[in-house]
């Protein structure tokens, strides 16, 4: 594309906001034009306002960009939101009412009956809900598109090809979630070092409900959840980046572990067909080693944009079980929103 589209990043100084900056700096289709933060950050150049922690230094193109306050008007037509839940909802709605195309990582609108909860490889057709959203909310050009919870994204990327090939009736997932999923500074070190915390507020419910919405259908102007029974157990572990999930599935049709591994490895979808800039060449990467995937070794495969699956084997209770790993702040957060925006641009929703 010859002309890049100006974009704004809300919550630009936080951990997910920094990932947005990192992924959008030098993007071939989008140009970071506005960075938005709290009163503490507003008015300062980005390098001064931001305690940068995702690489050695902020990208040169945004270092001197002055941070705006949430209440200041935005000129950009596309907005990426890394706002915390609770604060995000009304701010995103106000921007969409002004005509902004809002791509949010926040939880506030994920389960709204007119908001697409999108993973481009899984449910690109759910973008059709934007028409209902605009009509019912009185928005002419603006909209809100959400990406799921970080654990949900990597789980559902692995479930989608299995669902399509064999059907899924029931599933149990246990997550081992990285410390960075709690933001910075996150969980106090004396709580997490030498420990596992078997509770993350709201996380289990998000995985169960969001997965059914994403794997379901958009039909006759409404979302129909997939008829899959899921049970989630969520744990915080002393890992910096990368959520690990152990999954057991009861399938609708018989399938061997080799057959399941094959459909996972061969899975390609709309982002790969379109060659979207942020899309992984392989959305699901299957490893053969007995002790993989591991966060420190595998979280950055496909630039952190893929789900990494290993240990595909029979399950003595259900039918098949495996391990899935994914980078929680790249594909599990900022990268998911960026890929959503790339898809909707190519599909004509941003014009």
C-alpha positions as CSV (number, residue, x, y, z in Angstrom):
1,X,0.0,0.0,0.0
2,X,1.4,3.4,-1.0
3,X,-0.2,5.5,1.8
4,X,-0.1,4.4,5.4
5,X,-3.1,4.9,7.6
6,X,-2.6,7.0,10.8
7,X,-3.4,5.1,14.0
8,X,-3.6,6.0,17.7
9,X,-2.6,3.7,20.6
10,X,-4.6,4.0,23.8
11,X,-2.7,3.0,27.0
12,X,0.5,3.4,25.0
13,X,2.8,3.4,28.1
14,X,1.6,0.1,29.6
15,X,2.9,-3.4,28.9
16,X,0.4,-4.2,26.1
17,X,0.6,-0.6,24.8
18,X,4.4,-1.1,24.4
19,X,3.8,-4.2,22.4
20,X,1.5,-2.2,20.1
21,X,4.2,0.3,19.6
22,X,6.8,-2.3,18.9
23,X,4.6,-4.2,16.3
24,X,3.3,-1.0,14.6
25,X,6.6,0.8,14.3
26,X,7.6,0.6,10.6
27,X,4.3,-1.3,9.7
28,X,3.8,-1.2,5.9
29,X,0.1,-0.2,6.2
30,X,-0.2,1.7,9.5
31,X,1.7,4.7,10.9
32,X,1.8,5.6,14.6
33,X,0.5,9.1,14.7
34,X,-0.9,9.5,18.2
35,X,0.0,7.9,21.6
36,X,-2.5,8.3,24.5
37,X,-1.9,7.9,28.2
38,X,-3.0,8.9,31.6
39,X,-2.6,12.3,33.3
40,X,0.8,11.1,34.6
41,X,2.1,10.7,31.0
42,X,0.2,13.3,29.1
43,X,2.3,16.1,27.7
44,X,5.6,14.3,27.9
45,X,7.6,12.8,25.0
46,X,7.1,9.1,24.8
47,X,10.6,8.2,25.8
48,X,10.1,10.1,29.1
49,X,6.6,9.0,29.8
50,X,7.2,5.3,29.2
51,X,9.1,2.9,31.3
52,X,10.0,0.9,28.2
53,X,10.5,-2.8,28.9
54,X,9.9,-4.9,25.8
55,X,13.3,-4.3,24.1
56,X,16.4,-2.1,24.6
57,X,14.7,1.2,23.7
58,X,11.5,2.6,22.1
59,X,11.5,2.8,18.3
60,X,13.1,6.0,17.0
61,X,10.0,7.0,15.1
62,X,8.0,7.4,18.4
63,X,10.6,8.5,20.9
64,X,9.8,12.2,20.7
65,X,6.0,11.8,20.1
66,X,4.1,13.7,22.7
67,X,1.7,11.6,24.7
68,X,-1.9,12.8,24.6
69,X,-4.5,12.6,27.4
70,X,-7.5,10.4,27.1
71,X,-9.8,13.4,26.9
72,X,-7.9,15.1,24.0
73,X,-9.4,14.7,20.5
74,X,-7.8,12.2,18.1
75,X,-7.3,12.7,14.4
76,X,-6.5,9.1,13.6
77,X,-9.3,7.0,12.0
78,X,-7.9,3.7,13.4
79,X,-7.5,3.3,17.2
80,X,-5.8,0.4,19.0
81,X,-6.8,0.1,22.6
82,X,-4.6,-1.3,25.4
83,X,-6.7,0.3,28.1
84,X,-7.4,-1.7,31.3
85,X,-10.8,-3.3,31.7
86,X,-13.4,-1.0,33.2
87,X,-11.8,2.2,31.9
88,X,-11.8,0.9,28.3
89,X,-15.6,0.5,27.8
90,X,-16.9,4.1,27.7
91,X,-13.8,5.5,26.1
92,X,-14.0,3.0,23.2
93,X,-17.7,3.6,22.7
94,X,-17.2,7.4,22.6
95,X,-14.5,7.0,19.9
96,X,-16.6,4.6,17.8
97,X,-19.5,7.0,18.0
98,X,-17.1,9.7,16.5
99,X,-16.4,7.4,13.6
100,X,-13.2,5.7,14.8
101,X,-12.5,2.1,14.0
102,X,-11.5,0.7,17.4
103,X,-9.5,-2.5,17.8
104,X,-9.5,-3.4,21.5
105,X,-7.6,-5.8,23.6
106,X,-9.7,-5.0,26.7
107,X,-12.4,-7.3,28.1
108,X,-15.2,-4.8,28.2
109,X,-16.9,-5.4,24.9
110,X,-15.8,-9.0,24.1
111,X,-19.2,-10.6,24.9
112,X,-21.4,-7.8,23.6
113,X,-24.0,-9.4,21.2
114,X,-23.0,-7.0,18.4
115,X,-19.2,-7.0,18.8
116,X,-17.0,-9.4,16.8
117,X,-14.7,-11.3,19.1
118,X,-12.2,-12.2,16.4
119,X,-9.3,-14.4,15.6
120,X,-8.8,-13.9,11.8
121,X,-7.9,-17.6,11.2
122,X,-10.9,-18.8,13.0
123,X,-14.0,-16.5,12.5
124,X,-13.3,-13.8,9.9
125,X,-17.0,-13.9,8.9
126,X,-18.0,-12.6,12.3
127,X,-17.0,-9.1,11.0
128,X,-20.5,-9.0,9.6
129,X,-21.7,-8.1,13.1
130,X,-20.3,-4.6,12.5
131,X,-23.4,-3.9,10.4
132,X,-25.7,-4.7,13.3
133,X,-23.4,-2.8,15.7
134,X,-23.5,0.4,13.6
135,X,-27.3,0.1,13.0
136,X,-28.3,-0.5,16.6
137,X,-25.9,2.0,18.2
138,X,-26.3,4.7,15.6
139,X,-22.7,4.7,14.5
140,X,-22.2,5.7,10.8
141,X,-18.5,4.7,10.2
142,X,-17.1,3.7,13.6
143,X,-17.1,0.3,15.2
144,X,-15.5,-1.8,17.9
145,X,-13.8,-5.1,17.2
146,X,-12.3,-7.1,20.1
147,X,-9.7,-9.8,20.4
148,X,-10.0,-12.5,23.0
149,X,-8.2,-13.2,26.2
150,X,-4.6,-14.3,25.8
151,X,-5.1,-17.9,26.8
152,X,-8.3,-18.1,24.7
153,X,-6.5,-17.1,21.6
154,X,-3.9,-19.8,21.7
155,X,-6.3,-22.5,22.8
156,X,-8.9,-21.7,20.0
157,X,-6.2,-21.5,17.3
158,X,-5.5,-25.1,18.2
159,X,-9.2,-26.1,18.5
160,X,-10.4,-24.7,15.2
161,X,-8.7,-27.2,12.8
162,X,-9.7,-30.1,15.1
163,X,-13.3,-28.8,15.3
164,X,-13.5,-28.5,11.5
165,X,-12.1,-32.0,10.9
166,X,-13.5,-34.1,13.6
167,X,-15.9,-32.0,15.8
168,X,-15.4,-31.3,19.5
169,X,-17.9,-32.2,22.2
170,X,-16.1,-31.6,25.4
171,X,-12.7,-30.3,26.6
172,X,-10.7,-29.6,29.7
173,X,-7.9,-27.1,29.7
174,X,-5.4,-26.2,32.4
175,X,-3.3,-23.1,31.9
176,X,0.1,-22.2,33.3
177,X,0.1,-18.5,32.7
178,X,3.2,-16.2,32.6
179,X,3.7,-13.4,35.0
180,X,3.6,-10.8,32.2
181,X,-0.1,-11.6,31.8
182,X,-0.8,-9.6,34.9
183,X,0.8,-6.5,33.5
184,X,3.8,-4.6,35.0
185,X,4.9,-5.0,37.8
186,X,2.3,-7.8,38.0
187,X,2.3,-10.4,40.8
188,X,4.6,-9.5,43.7
189,X,7.8,-11.6,43.5
190,X,7.5,-13.1,46.9
191,X,4.0,-14.4,45.9
192,X,5.2,-16.0,42.7
193,X,8.8,-17.2,43.1
194,X,8.9,-20.8,44.2
195,X,5.2,-20.9,43.8
196,X,2.1,-21.5,41.7
197,X,-1.0,-19.4,42.2
198,X,-4.1,-21.5,41.3
199,X,-6.4,-18.6,40.7
200,X,-6.6,-15.7,38.2
201,X,-9.7,-13.7,38.6
202,X,-12.3,-14.1,35.8
203,X,-9.9,-16.1,33.6
204,X,-11.6,-19.4,33.7
205,X,-14.9,-17.9,32.8
206,X,-13.4,-15.9,29.9
207,X,-11.8,-19.0,28.3
208,X,-15.0,-21.0,28.5
209,X,-17.4,-18.3,27.2
210,X,-15.1,-16.6,24.7
211,X,-14.1,-19.9,23.1
212,X,-17.8,-20.8,22.5
213,X,-18.5,-17.4,20.9
214,X,-15.5,-17.5,18.6
215,X,-16.0,-21.1,17.5
216,X,-19.7,-20.5,17.0
217,X,-21.6,-18.9,14.0
218,X,-22.9,-15.5,13.0
219,X,-26.3,-16.3,11.6
220,X,-29.5,-14.2,11.0
221,X,-27.9,-11.2,12.7
222,X,-26.8,-12.9,15.9
223,X,-24.1,-15.0,17.4
224,X,-24.8,-18.7,18.0
225,X,-22.3,-20.3,20.4
226,X,-20.6,-23.5,19.5
227,X,-22.1,-26.4,21.5
228,X,-18.8,-27.3,23.2
229,X,-18.6,-28.0,26.9
230,X,-15.3,-26.6,28.2
231,X,-13.8,-26.7,31.7
232,X,-10.9,-24.4,32.5
233,X,-8.4,-24.3,35.3
234,X,-6.1,-21.3,35.4
235,X,-2.8,-20.9,37.2
236,X,-0.1,-18.2,37.4
237,X,3.4,-19.5,37.2
238,X,6.9,-18.0,37.5
239,X,7.5,-17.7,33.8
240,X,8.2,-14.2,32.2
241,X,6.4,-14.6,28.8
242,X,4.4,-17.5,27.3
243,X,1.3,-19.2,28.4
244,X,1.3,-23.1,28.5
245,X,-2.0,-25.0,28.3
246,X,-2.6,-28.7,28.6
247,X,-5.7,-29.8,26.7
248,X,-7.9,-32.9,26.7
249,X,-10.7,-33.3,24.1
250,X,-13.6,-35.6,23.5
251,X,-14.1,-35.6,19.7
252,X,-17.4,-36.1,17.8
253,X,-15.7,-38.4,15.3
254,X,-12.8,-40.9,15.9
255,X,-9.3,-39.6,15.1
256,X,-5.8,-40.9,15.9
257,X,-3.2,-38.6,17.5
258,X,-1.3,-38.6,14.1
259,X,-4.5,-37.5,12.3
260,X,-5.0,-34.7,14.8
261,X,-1.4,-33.6,14.6
262,X,-1.6,-33.6,10.8
263,X,-4.7,-31.3,10.6
264,X,-3.0,-28.9,13.1
265,X,0.2,-28.7,11.1
266,X,-1.6,-28.2,7.8
267,X,-4.0,-25.6,9.1
268,X,-4.0,-22.4,7.0
269,X,-6.7,-19.7,6.8
270,X,-7.7,-16.3,5.5
271,X,-4.7,-14.3,6.9
272,X,-2.2,-16.7,5.2
273,X,-4.2,-16.6,1.9
274,X,-4.0,-12.8,2.0
275,X,-0.4,-12.6,3.1
276,X,-1.2,-10.2,5.9
277,X,2.0,-8.5,7.2
278,X,1.6,-9.7,10.8
279,X,0.2,-13.2,10.0
280,X,2.3,-16.2,10.8
281,X,3.1,-18.5,7.8
282,X,2.0,-21.3,10.1
283,X,-0.7,-20.3,12.6
284,X,-0.2,-23.7,14.4
285,X,3.2,-25.2,14.7
286,X,3.5,-28.8,15.7
287,X,6.6,-30.1,17.5
288,X,7.6,-33.7,17.7
289,X,10.0,-33.6,20.7
290,X,8.7,-35.3,23.8
291,X,9.5,-32.4,26.1
292,X,8.2,-29.5,23.9
293,X,6.9,-26.9,23.7
294,X,8.7,-24.9,26.4
295,X,8.2,-21.1,26.9
296,X,11.9,-20.2,26.9
297,X,12.6,-22.1,23.7
298,X,9.4,-21.8,21.7
299,X,7.3,-18.7,22.6
300,X,9.0,-16.6,19.8
301,X,8.3,-19.1,16.9
302,X,6.7,-17.3,14.0
303,X,7.6,-13.9,15.7
304,X,5.4,-14.8,18.6
305,X,2.2,-15.0,16.4
306,X,1.6,-18.8,16.3
307,X,0.3,-21.4,18.7
308,X,2.9,-24.1,19.4
309,X,1.5,-27.6,19.9
310,X,3.3,-30.7,21.2
311,X,2.8,-34.0,22.9
312,X,-0.3,-35.0,20.8
313,X,-1.2,-38.3,22.2
314,X,-4.2,-40.5,23.2
315,X,-6.3,-39.5,26.3
316,X,-7.5,-42.4,28.5
317,X,-10.5,-40.4,29.6
318,X,-11.4,-38.5,26.5
319,X,-9.9,-39.0,23.0
320,X,-6.9,-36.9,22.5
321,X,-4.6,-34.6,24.6
322,X,-1.8,-32.2,23.8
323,X,0.1,-29.2,25.1
324,X,-0.2,-25.7,23.5
325,X,2.0,-22.7,24.1
326,X,1.6,-19.1,22.9
327,X,3.2,-15.7,23.5
328,X,0.7,-13.9,25.7
329,X,1.6,-10.3,24.9
330,X,2.3,-10.7,21.2
331,X,-0.3,-13.0,19.6
332,X,-2.2,-13.1,22.9
333,X,-2.7,-9.3,23.0
334,X,-1.3,-6.6,20.8
335,X,-0.5,-8.8,17.8
336,X,-4.1,-10.1,17.8
337,X,-5.5,-6.6,17.4
338,X,-3.0,-5.7,14.7
339,X,-3.9,-8.8,12.7
340,X,-7.6,-8.0,13.1
341,X,-7.0,-4.5,11.7
342,X,-5.0,-5.9,8.8
343,X,-7.8,-8.3,7.9
344,X,-10.5,-5.7,8.1
345,X,-8.5,-3.3,6.0
346,X,-8.0,-5.9,3.2
347,X,-11.7,-6.9,3.5
348,X,-12.8,-3.3,3.0
349,X,-14.0,-2.3,6.5
350,X,-11.6,0.6,7.0
351,X,-12.3,2.4,3.7
